[in-house]
Amino acid sequence: MVIAVTALYAGCVSVFGIIFMIVDKRRAVRKHKNRISERTLLLTAACGAAMAMWLTGRQIRHKTKKPLFRWGLPILSGLHVAAAGTVYFSG
């Protein structure tokens, strides 16, 4: 049960992270004033969407030069994988 809830949570948060990255990229290309803040993107990543956002960013070439995204998202991804492994193997 815990694994199913964890997987559902991770999936939902990842979808939001992907949407945020794509919307922010579109707004950046169009020079839109109301972009999604880096703080919001990083908070979404910290909540569990880091791997999805990292892969999406590389695919659409968004936020790949910023050190916080270039190094932070892979590190957060590793932490999330470790946490998921702990949940999976503990029960």
Buried (B, 14 or more C-beta within 10 A) or exposed (E): EEEEEBEEEBEEBBEBBBBBBBEBBEBEEEEEEEBBEEEEBBEBBBBBBBBBBBBBBEEBEBBEEBEEBBEBBEEBBEEBEEEBEEBEEEE
